[in-house]
Amino acid sequence: MKRIVTILAYPLMLIMLNHCGESPQTNEPGDRSVHTLGSIEKHDDELESVLNPANLPEIIGEDFDWSEGPVWVYEHGFLLFSDVPMNVIYQWSEENGVVPYLQPSGYTGSVERGGGLGSNGLIIGPNGELLLCQHGDRRIARMDAPLDEPAPEFTTIAGAYRGNRFNSPNDLVQHSNGSIYFTDPPYGLEGYKDDPARELDFQGVFRVDTDGTVTLLTDELSRPNGLAFSPDESLLYVANSDPDRAIWMVYDVLENGDIANGRLFYDVTEYVGEEPGLPDGMKVNSDGIIFATGPGGVWIFTPDATVLGIVKTGEFISNVAFDTDESTLYMTADSYLLRLAL
């Protein structure tokens, strides 16, 4: 039965609103009490060059419905993250804790609908703009307001492929040349993969260039989810959050921006159902170490796929983000917002 629970509970908590009606909680500003969750499981001694295994994830916010898409805004010193079902982005800072930042964040329509409405993946563009994967509006968008004066004013960067609307863009990463790579599983659709409004019959990994051209890079993955470049941008890692094929793939990035030579990076299908989680969001640090959410928590890999350890929380962890100097890892974990000193 564990496998069934994982399948139902994971894909963006489509129906489950664990704390509907409750306000997110956070340590009060100035409150120095520390509440931790989980443990660090060391698999290789090299883990100690990445983090101190004695450190534990600290709870810095809780009572969200499904937290996702964290991004550190280095210019302003705060974290942004999505609460997908509630159609809101929150801001966390050491000074103010968790406060609402932007609503609506992912669905701006006037017709009431269900499904995953809000934003999911978030990044800060090269000009300091907030770029969003909007589930409800089914697009990659830019917020047309300053980061320190947010407003639900958006411009579509990519909303369709060959005239057909995307399913629900999930995560995104930007190449140094300005192109945006993103994944498009069906998790945000009200009827999931059988939604009658669905216009694409596959789940793709796409690229949108600075001139607006959208290119399908691959449709071979059943549930493409998180993605990240290697530090030199020669490799693209992509998570597949299918419980029957819970894997990470890695691709060569060609000079023209396409991807090729897709191969298995790591397979965790055998662990699905044993502990909460599936391959979802990921980040790669400046040394090429991969922090990827998966069964049990955040898996930490070397570029040759050696498992250094797992940050275990007992929760579904959706995504992670580093602060400016990569000294802290932030984690969105179901109803929690966590941080871990590295």
MINU-288826 format. One record per residue (C-alpha): residue number from 1; residue in one letter; x, y, z. Coordinates in steps of 0.001 Angstrom, whole numbers. Each point is the difference from the previous one (the first is absolute). Layout:
<r pos="NUM" code="A" X="X" Y="Y" Z="Z"/>
...
This chain:
<r pos="1" code="M" X="0" Y="0" Z="0"/>
<r pos="2" code="K" X="2906" Y="2382" Z="465"/>
<r pos="3" code="R" X="457" Y="210" Z="-3757"/>
<r pos="4" code="I" X="-3625" Y="1031" Z="-445"/>
<r pos="5" code="V" X="292" Y="2669" Z="2677"/>
<r pos="6" code="T" X="3038" Y="1469" Z="-1733"/>
<r pos="7" code="I" X="-1720" Y="122" Z="-3371"/>
<r pos="8" code="L" X="-3031" Y="1772" Z="1413"/>
<r pos="9" code="A" X="1810" Y="2352" Z="2292"/>
<r pos="10" code="Y" X="2779" Y="1194" Z="-2221"/>
<r pos="11" code="P" X="-892" Y="1612" Z="-3307"/>
<r pos="12" code="L" X="-272" Y="3538" Z="1287"/>
<r pos="13" code="M" X="-2602" Y="-1025" Z="2577"/>
<r pos="14" code="L" X="-2648" Y="322" Z="-2686"/>
<r pos="15" code="I" X="-2995" Y="-333" Z="2271"/>
<r pos="16" code="M" X="1443" Y="-121" Z="3507"/>
<r pos="17" code="L" X="-127" Y="3388" Z="1712"/>
<r pos="18" code="N" X="1523" Y="-1048" Z="3277"/>
<r pos="19" code="H" X="-485" Y="3245" Z="1847"/>
<r pos="20" code="C" X="-2713" Y="1793" Z="-1937"/>
<r pos="21" code="G" X="-1139" Y="3105" Z="1828"/>
<r pos="22" code="E" X="2962" Y="168" Z="2345"/>
<r pos="23" code="S" X="2571" Y="2769" Z="-117"/>
<r pos="24" code="P" X="3632" Y="-1000" Z="-547"/>
<r pos="25" code="Q" X="2049" Y="74" Z="3152"/>
<r pos="26" code="T" X="3559" Y="1180" Z="471"/>
<r pos="27" code="N" X="2321" Y="822" Z="2842"/>
<r pos="28" code="E" X="-798" Y="3513" Z="1143"/>
<r pos="29" code="P" X="2612" Y="2600" Z="-950"/>
<r pos="30" code="G" X="2604" Y="-10" Z="2720"/>
<r pos="31" code="D" X="-1004" Y="-3467" Z="1204"/>
<r pos="32" code="R" X="3265" Y="-1919" Z="309"/>
<r pos="33" code="S" X="-1538" Y="-3367" Z="860"/>
<r pos="34" code="V" X="986" Y="-2664" Z="-2493"/>
<r pos="35" code="H" X="-2279" Y="-2853" Z="-1013"/>
<r pos="36" code="T" X="1614" Y="-2718" Z="-2104"/>
<r pos="37" code="L" X="-1326" Y="-2836" Z="-2099"/>
<r pos="38" code="G" X="1635" Y="-3177" Z="-1280"/>
<r pos="39" code="S" X="3618" Y="-1098" Z="-249"/>
<r pos="40" code="I" X="2987" Y="-312" Z="-2330"/>
<r pos="41" code="E" X="808" Y="-3456" Z="-1375"/>
<r pos="42" code="K" X="3645" Y="-217" Z="-1077"/>
<r pos="43" code="H" X="875" Y="-2393" Z="-2832"/>
<r pos="44" code="D" X="3511" Y="1216" Z="-787"/>
<r pos="45" code="D" X="2670" Y="1835" Z="1999"/>
<r pos="46" code="E" X="145" Y="2693" Z="-2703"/>
<r pos="47" code="L" X="-3359" Y="1210" Z="1306"/>
<r pos="48" code="E" X="1904" Y="1807" Z="2756"/>
<r pos="49" code="S" X="1542" Y="2290" Z="-2616"/>
<r pos="50" code="V" X="-3529" Y="1077" Z="-920"/>
<r pos="51" code="L" X="-1726" Y="254" Z="3379"/>
<r pos="52" code="N" X="386" Y="-875" Z="3659"/>
<r pos="53" code="P" X="-2021" Y="-3209" Z="534"/>
<r pos="54" code="A" X="-696" Y="1167" Z="3559"/>
<r pos="55" code="N" X="-2068" Y="2914" Z="-1325"/>
<r pos="56" code="L" X="-3754" Y="-546" Z="-218"/>
<r pos="57" code="P" X="-2669" Y="1642" Z="-2168"/>
<r pos="58" code="E" X="-1567" Y="2919" Z="1847"/>
<r pos="59" code="I" X="-3709" Y="815" Z="-299"/>
<r pos="60" code="I" X="-383" Y="3680" Z="-940"/>
<r pos="61" code="G" X="-3614" Y="-136" Z="-1224"/>
<r pos="62" code="E" X="-2880" Y="-2460" Z="61"/>
<r pos="63" code="D" X="-3700" Y="-649" Z="-695"/>
<r pos="64" code="F" X="190" Y="503" Z="-3743"/>
<r pos="65" code="D" X="-2134" Y="-2081" Z="-2344"/>
<r pos="66" code="W" X="2768" Y="-1000" Z="-2409"/>
<r pos="67" code="S" X="3152" Y="2107" Z="62"/>
<r pos="68" code="E" X="2072" Y="93" Z="-3183"/>
<r pos="69" code="G" X="2468" Y="1845" Z="-2208"/>
<r pos="70" code="P" X="2327" Y="1783" Z="2475"/>
<r pos="71" code="V" X="2359" Y="2663" Z="-1350"/>
<r pos="72" code="W" X="2436" Y="2195" Z="1905"/>
<r pos="73" code="V" X="-127" Y="3688" Z="-961"/>
<r pos="74" code="Y" X="3563" Y="1028" Z="744"/>
<r pos="75" code="E" X="-472" Y="3693" Z="-759"/>
<r pos="76" code="H" X="-2592" Y="316" Z="2746"/>
<r pos="77" code="G" X="1023" Y="-2828" Z="2346"/>
<r pos="78" code="F" X="-3268" Y="-1916" Z="76"/>
<r pos="79" code="L" X="-1445" Y="-3282" Z="-1224"/>
<r pos="80" code="L" X="-3070" Y="-372" Z="-2201"/>
<r pos="81" code="F" X="-1994" Y="-3225" Z="-307"/>
<r pos="82" code="S" X="-3348" Y="-1130" Z="-1379"/>
<r pos="83" code="D" X="-2987" Y="-1526" Z="1750"/>
<r pos="84" code="V" X="-1494" Y="-1680" Z="-3055"/>
<r pos="85" code="P" X="-3590" Y="-810" Z="1093"/>
<r pos="86" code="M" X="-448" Y="3393" Z="1667"/>
<r pos="87" code="N" X="1131" Y="1978" Z="-3083"/>
<r pos="88" code="V" X="2435" Y="2089" Z="2037"/>
<r pos="89" code="I" X="3722" Y="723" Z="283"/>
<r pos="90" code="Y" X="1451" Y="565" Z="3457"/>
<r pos="91" code="Q" X="3109" Y="1864" Z="1019"/>
<r pos="92" code="W" X="2275" Y="-1081" Z="2851"/>
<r pos="93" code="S" X="2695" Y="2126" Z="1580"/>
<r pos="94" code="E" X="1949" Y="-227" Z="3232"/>
<r pos="95" code="E" X="-1475" Y="3314" Z="1053"/>
<r pos="96" code="N" X="-3687" Y="-539" Z="-761"/>
<r pos="97" code="G" X="-488" Y="-3763" Z="-255"/>
<r pos="98" code="V" X="-2665" Y="-1157" Z="-2486"/>
<r pos="99" code="V" X="-2322" Y="2604" Z="-1500"/>
<r pos="100" code="P" X="-2253" Y="-37" Z="-3096"/>
<r pos="101" code="Y" X="1794" Y="1353" Z="-3062"/>
<r pos="102" code="L" X="-2174" Y="-451" Z="-3117"/>
<r pos="103" code="Q" X="-3564" Y="-1173" Z="-605"/>
<r pos="104" code="P" X="-1167" Y="-1170" Z="-2446"/>
<r pos="105" code="S" X="3252" Y="-1607" Z="-1014"/>
<r pos="106" code="G" X="-967" Y="-2563" Z="-2609"/>
<r pos="107" code="Y" X="-3646" Y="322" Z="-1010"/>
<r pos="108" code="T" X="-1310" Y="3406" Z="-961"/>
<r pos="109" code="G" X="-3238" Y="-1079" Z="-1677"/>
<r pos="110" code="S" X="-3487" Y="939" Z="1191"/>
<r pos="111" code="V" X="-1596" Y="-3433" Z="-487"/>
<r pos="112" code="E" X="184" Y="-2099" Z="3142"/>
<r pos="113" code="R" X="1962" Y="-3219" Z="-473"/>
<r pos="114" code="G" X="1756" Y="-2658" Z="2000"/>
<r pos="115" code="G" X="3331" Y="-1737" Z="-404"/>
<r pos="116" code="G" X="3390" Y="1482" Z="728"/>
<r pos="117" code="L" X="-717" Y="3679" Z="-490"/>
<r pos="118" code="G" X="3094" Y="1778" Z="1169"/>
<r pos="119" code="S" X="3530" Y="567" Z="-1121"/>
<r pos="120" code="N" X="2497" Y="-2825" Z="383"/>
<r pos="121" code="G" X="3635" Y="486" Z="-1028"/>
<r pos="122" code="L" X="1470" Y="3483" Z="443"/>
<r pos="123" code="I" X="3278" Y="1530" Z="-1123"/>
<r pos="124" code="I" X="1486" Y="3482" Z="-104"/>
<r pos="125" code="G" X="886" Y="1068" Z="-3532"/>
<r pos="126" code="P" X="3238" Y="1731" Z="-1019"/>
<r pos="127" code="N" X="-1628" Y="3431" Z="265"/>
<r pos="128" code="G" X="-1348" Y="-667" Z="3480"/>
<r pos="129" code="E" X="-3514" Y="-918" Z="-1114"/>
<r pos="130" code="L" X="-2103" Y="-2800" Z="1508"/>
<r pos="131" code="L" X="-670" Y="-2818" Z="-2486"/>
<r pos="132" code="L" X="-2743" Y="-2482" Z="849"/>
<r pos="133" code="C" X="-1429" Y="-3334" Z="-1040"/>
<r pos="134" code="Q" X="-3726" Y="724" Z="243"/>
<r pos="135" code="H" X="-2073" Y="-3136" Z="347"/>
<r pos="136" code="G" X="-3413" Y="1613" Z="-242"/>
<r pos="137" code="D" X="822" Y="2232" Z="-2964"/>
<r pos="138" code="R" X="2040" Y="-2825" Z="-1590"/>
<r pos="139" code="R" X="2957" Y="2146" Z="-953"/>
<r pos="140" code="I" X="3457" Y="1317" Z="761"/>
<r pos="141" code="A" X="-444" Y="3613" Z="1046"/>
<r pos="142" code="R" X="1876" Y="3059" Z="1214"/>
<r pos="143" code="M" X="-1269" Y="2180" Z="2838"/>
<r pos="144" code="D" X="-93" Y="3554" Z="-1309"/>
<r pos="145" code="A" X="681" Y="1647" Z="3330"/>
<r pos="146" code="P" X="3123" Y="602" Z="2087"/>
<r pos="147" code="L" X="967" Y="-2766" Z="2389"/>
<r pos="148" code="D" X="-392" Y="2333" Z="2962"/>
<r pos="149" code="E" X="-3438" Y="1195" Z="-1179"/>
<r pos="150" code="P" X="-1685" Y="-3194" Z="-1254"/>
<r pos="151" code="A" X="-3264" Y="130" Z="-1934"/>
<r pos="152" code="P" X="-1980" Y="-2654" Z="-1951"/>
<r pos="153" code="E" X="906" Y="1534" Z="-3358"/>
<r pos="154" code="F" X="1464" Y="-2536" Z="-2426"/>
<r pos="155" code="T" X="1301" Y="-352" Z="-3528"/>
<r pos="156" code="T" X="-81" Y="-3385" Z="-1712"/>
<r pos="157" code="I" X="3435" Y="-1287" Z="-1016"/>
<r pos="158" code="A" X="-1300" Y="-3328" Z="-1342"/>
<r pos="159" code="G" X="-3547" Y="-1307" Z="93"/>
<r pos="160" code="A" X="-304" Y="-2510" Z="-2826"/>
<r pos="161" code="Y" X="1847" Y="-2383" Z="-2271"/>
<r pos="162" code="R" X="-1096" Y="-59" Z="-3649"/>
<r pos="163" code="G" X="-3275" Y="1639" Z="924"/>
<r pos="164" code="N" X="-817" Y="-2386" Z="2849"/>
<r pos="165" code="R" X="6" Y="1230" Z="3579"/>
<r pos="166" code="F" X="2447" Y="-1560" Z="2433"/>
<r pos="167" code="N" X="-1221" Y="-2414" Z="2655"/>
<r pos="168" code="S" X="1308" Y="1799" Z="3097"/>
<r pos="169" code="P" X="3622" Y="1195" Z="-73"/>
<r pos="170" code="N" X="1654" Y="-1277" Z="3153"/>
<r pos="171" code="D" X="3634" Y="1030" Z="352"/>
<r pos="172" code="L" X="2407" Y="2185" Z="-1912"/>
<r pos="173" code="V" X="3657" Y="962" Z="-268"/>
<r pos="174" code="Q" X="1651" Y="2703" Z="-2074"/>
<r pos="175" code="H" X="3086" Y="-443" Z="-2160"/>
<r pos="176" code="S" X="2610" Y="2754" Z="-13"/>
<r pos="177" code="N" X="-1059" Y="855" Z="-3574"/>
<r pos="178" code="G" X="-3477" Y="893" Z="1269"/>
<r pos="179" code="S" X="-1838" Y="-3117" Z="-1182"/>
<r pos="180" code="I" X="-2375" Y="-1566" Z="2525"/>
<r pos="181" code="Y" X="-234" Y="-3782" Z="347"/>
<r pos="182" code="F" X="-3141" Y="-1342" Z="1659"/>
<r pos="183" code="T" X="-2050" Y="-3133" Z="635"/>
<r pos="184" code="D" X="-3702" Y="-488" Z="-671"/>
<r pos="185" code="P" X="-1689" Y="-2885" Z="1868"/>
<r pos="186" code="P" X="-3799" Y="-18" Z="552"/>
<r pos="187" code="Y" X="27" Y="531" Z="3781"/>
<r pos="188" code="G" X="-1686" Y="3401" Z="-58"/>
<r pos="189" code="L" X="-2964" Y="-1021" Z="-2150"/>
<r pos="190" code="E" X="-3318" Y="-409" Z="1795"/>
<r pos="191" code="G" X="-501" Y="-3464" Z="-1502"/>
<r pos="192" code="Y" X="3699" Y="-853" Z="45"/>
<r pos="193" code="K" X="1050" Y="-2010" Z="-3089"/>
<r pos="194" code="D" X="-3645" Y="-621" Z="-998"/>
<r pos="195" code="D" X="-1050" Y="3628" Z="139"/>
<r pos="196" code="P" X="-2266" Y="773" Z="-2993"/>
<r pos="197" code="A" X="1731" Y="3365" Z="-409"/>
<r pos="198" code="R" X="3355" Y="-1655" Z="-575"/>
<r pos="199" code="E" X="1401" Y="832" Z="-3451"/>
<r pos="200" code="L" X="3333" Y="-1867" Z="-82"/>
<r pos="201" code="D" X="8" Y="-3791" Z="100"/>
<r pos="202" code="F" X="3502" Y="-207" Z="1474"/>
<r pos="203" code="Q" X="2060" Y="1452" Z="2848"/>
<r pos="204" code="G" X="2955" Y="1929" Z="-1341"/>
<r pos="205" code="V" X="3227" Y="1724" Z="857"/>
<r pos="206" code="F" X="59" Y="3290" Z="-1919"/>
<r pos="207" code="R" X="2213" Y="2972" Z="-723"/>
<r pos="208" code="V" X="-1218" Y="3509" Z="-730"/>
<r pos="209" code="D" X="2599" Y="2266" Z="-1579"/>
<r pos="210" code="T" X="265" Y="3737" Z="497"/>
<r pos="211" code="D" X="-1907" Y="588" Z="-3260"/>
<r pos="212" code="G" X="-2959" Y="-2036" Z="1309"/>
<r pos="213" code="T" X="664" Y="-3130" Z="-2062"/>
<r pos="214" code="V" X="-1088" Y="-3136" Z="1881"/>
<r pos="215" code="T" X="1857" Y="-3252" Z="-688"/>
<r pos="216" code="L" X="-940" Y="-3465" Z="1228"/>
<r pos="217" code="L" X="3214" Y="-1560" Z="1304"/>
<r pos="218" code="T" X="-1363" Y="-3415" Z="990"/>
<r pos="219" code="D" X="-3335" Y="-1720" Z="568"/>
<r pos="220" code="E" X="1489" Y="-3263" Z="1232"/>
<r pos="221" code="L" X="-684" Y="573" Z="3695"/>
<r pos="222" code="S" X="-3378" Y="-904" Z="1474"/>
<r pos="223" code="R" X="114" Y="2640" Z="2775"/>
<r pos="224" code="P" X="2825" Y="2500" Z="-581"/>
<r pos="225" code="N" X="366" Y="2174" Z="3052"/>
<r pos="226" code="G" X="3051" Y="1752" Z="1510"/>
<r pos="227" code="L" X="2991" Y="921" Z="-2139"/>
<r pos="228" code="A" X="3404" Y="1626" Z="426"/>
<r pos="229" code="F" X="3162" Y="738" Z="-1953"/>
<r pos="230" code="S" X="3500" Y="-1071" Z="946"/>
<r pos="231" code="P" X="2189" Y="3015" Z="926"/>
<r pos="232" code="D" X="1461" Y="244" Z="-3528"/>
<r pos="233" code="E" X="-3447" Y="-534" Z="-1589"/>
<r pos="234" code="S" X="1269" Y="-2988" Z="-1982"/>
<r pos="235" code="L" X="-2472" Y="-2344" Z="1712"/>
<r pos="236" code="L" X="-3706" Y="182" Z="764"/>
<r pos="237" code="Y" X="-1388" Y="-2167" Z="2815"/>
<r pos="238" code="V" X="-3729" Y="-786" Z="-72"/>
<r pos="239" code="A" X="-2086" Y="-1766" Z="2653"/>
<r pos="240" code="N" X="-2832" Y="-2360" Z="-944"/>
<r pos="241" code="S" X="-2606" Y="-131" Z="2774"/>
<r pos="242" code="D" X="-1794" Y="-3130" Z="-1212"/>
<r pos="243" code="P" X="-250" Y="-2517" Z="2877"/>
<r pos="244" code="D" X="369" Y="-2813" Z="-2538"/>
<r pos="245" code="R" X="3143" Y="1577" Z="-1476"/>
<r pos="246" code="A" X="1462" Y="2189" Z="2723"/>
<r pos="247" code="I" X="3249" Y="1102" Z="-1580"/>
<r pos="248" code="W" X="2308" Y="2877" Z="-800"/>
<r pos="249" code="M" X="1272" Y="380" Z="-3548"/>
<r pos="250" code="V" X="2982" Y="1985" Z="-1254"/>
<r pos="251" code="Y" X="425" Y="1464" Z="-3498"/>
<r pos="252" code="D" X="2785" Y="1689" Z="-1896"/>
<r pos="253" code="V" X="-814" Y="3622" Z="-872"/>
<r pos="254" code="L" X="973" Y="717" Z="-3597"/>
<r pos="255" code="E" X="1343" Y="3270" Z="-1349"/>
<r pos="256" code="N" X="-3368" Y="843" Z="-1557"/>
<r pos="257" code="G" X="-1763" Y="-531" Z="3340"/>
<r pos="258" code="D" X="-1526" Y="-3389" Z="-802"/>
<r pos="259" code="I" X="658" Y="-3040" Z="2191"/>
<r pos="260" code="A" X="1360" Y="-3383" Z="-1061"/>
<r pos="261" code="N" X="1396" Y="-3297" Z="1263"/>
<r pos="262" code="G" X="-2574" Y="-397" Z="2756"/>
<r pos="263" code="R" X="1046" Y="-2601" Z="2536"/>
<r pos="264" code="L" X="-1030" Y="-1197" Z="3422"/>
<r pos="265" code="F" X="1672" Y="1886" Z="2820"/>
<r pos="266" code="Y" X="-1584" Y="-1857" Z="2939"/>
<r pos="267" code="D" X="-3028" Y="-2243" Z="593"/>
<r pos="268" code="V" X="-1876" Y="-14" Z="3327"/>
<r pos="269" code="T" X="-3126" Y="-1860" Z="-1125"/>
<r pos="270" code="E" X="668" Y="-2813" Z="2465"/>
<r pos="271" code="Y" X="-241" Y="2473" Z="2904"/>
<r pos="272" code="V" X="-3365" Y="1485" Z="-999"/>
<r pos="273" code="G" X="-2566" Y="-620" Z="2719"/>
<r pos="274" code="E" X="2543" Y="-775" Z="2689"/>
<r pos="275" code="E" X="242" Y="3678" Z="943"/>
<r pos="276" code="P" X="-1771" Y="3142" Z="-1207"/>
<r pos="277" code="G" X="1193" Y="1642" Z="-3180"/>
<r pos="278" code="L" X="884" Y="-403" Z="-3657"/>
<r pos="279" code="P" X="2573" Y="1644" Z="-2279"/>
<r pos="280" code="D" X="-1209" Y="3583" Z="-139"/>
<r pos="281" code="G" X="1957" Y="3247" Z="324"/>
<r pos="282" code="M" X="3774" Y="312" Z="-2"/>
<r pos="283" code="K" X="2874" Y="2444" Z="101"/>
<r pos="284" code="V" X="3700" Y="-384" Z="-901"/>
<r pos="285" code="N" X="2586" Y="1948" Z="1970"/>
<r pos="286" code="S" X="3089" Y="1687" Z="-1420"/>
<r pos="287" code="D" X="2076" Y="-3156" Z="619"/>
<r pos="288" code="G" X="-2403" Y="-2113" Z="-2051"/>
<r pos="289" code="I" X="-1565" Y="-1763" Z="2995"/>
<r pos="290" code="I" X="-3648" Y="-847" Z="-704"/>
<r pos="291" code="F" X="-2658" Y="487" Z="2690"/>
<r pos="292" code="A" X="-3077" Y="-1866" Z="-1263"/>
<r pos="293" code="T" X="-3236" Y="-714" Z="1810"/>
<r pos="294" code="G" X="-1042" Y="-3648" Z="-17"/>
<r pos="295" code="P" X="-1294" Y="-2820" Z="2180"/>
<r pos="296" code="G" X="853" Y="791" Z="3606"/>
<r pos="297" code="G" X="1226" Y="3549" Z="-515"/>
<r pos="298" code="V" X="2772" Y="1823" Z="-1860"/>
<r pos="299" code="W" X="2516" Y="-2297" Z="-1708"/>
<r pos="300" code="I" X="3497" Y="1440" Z="-349"/>
<r pos="301" code="F" X="1997" Y="-1253" Z="-3001"/>
<r pos="302" code="T" X="3411" Y="594" Z="-1499"/>
<r pos="303" code="P" X="60" Y="578" Z="-3790"/>
<r pos="304" code="D" X="881" Y="-3690" Z="-476"/>
<r pos="305" code="A" X="-3222" Y="-985" Z="1822"/>
<r pos="306" code="T" X="1632" Y="-1053" Z="3268"/>
<r pos="307" code="V" X="-2513" Y="435" Z="2833"/>
<r pos="308" code="L" X="1662" Y="2016" Z="2761"/>
<r pos="309" code="G" X="-3010" Y="65" Z="2289"/>
<r pos="310" code="I" X="-3662" Y="785" Z="480"/>
<r pos="311" code="V" X="-1597" Y="2812" Z="1957"/>
<r pos="312" code="K" X="-2912" Y="-1894" Z="1534"/>
<r pos="313" code="T" X="-3083" Y="1785" Z="1291"/>
<r pos="314" code="G" X="-2852" Y="-2498" Z="-125"/>
<r pos="315" code="E" X="-1843" Y="2457" Z="-2256"/>
<r pos="316" code="F" X="-589" Y="382" Z="-3726"/>
<r pos="317" code="I" X="2708" Y="2458" Z="-1029"/>
<r pos="318" code="S" X="-875" Y="1778" Z="-3217"/>
<r pos="319" code="N" X="2983" Y="2244" Z="-702"/>
<r pos="320" code="V" X="3102" Y="1708" Z="1363"/>
<r pos="321" code="A" X="1930" Y="3259" Z="-363"/>
<r pos="322" code="F" X="3365" Y="1378" Z="1095"/>
<r pos="323" code="D" X="640" Y="3403" Z="1490"/>
<r pos="324" code="T" X="2517" Y="2353" Z="-1610"/>
<r pos="325" code="D" X="3203" Y="-1662" Z="1209"/>
<r pos="326" code="E" X="-1403" Y="-3573" Z="67"/>
<r pos="327" code="S" X="367" Y="-156" Z="3782"/>
<r pos="328" code="T" X="-3689" Y="-799" Z="555"/>
<r pos="329" code="L" X="-2389" Y="-2420" Z="-1710"/>
<r pos="330" code="Y" X="-3690" Y="932" Z="81"/>
<r pos="331" code="M" X="-2548" Y="-2782" Z="-468"/>
<r pos="332" code="T" X="-3713" Y="89" Z="-733"/>
<r pos="333" code="A" X="-1359" Y="-3115" Z="1701"/>
<r pos="334" code="D" X="-3757" Y="-447" Z="-364"/>
<r pos="335" code="S" X="-1412" Y="2209" Z="2787"/>
<r pos="336" code="Y" X="3449" Y="1158" Z="1169"/>
<r pos="337" code="L" X="2706" Y="2435" Z="-963"/>
<r pos="338" code="L" X="3389" Y="-1272" Z="1213"/>
<r pos="339" code="R" X="3611" Y="1159" Z="-72"/>
<r pos="340" code="L" X="3230" Y="-1881" Z="496"/>
<r pos="341" code="A" X="3444" Y="1458" Z="654"/>
<r pos="342" code="L" X="2533" Y="-1367" Z="-2493"/>
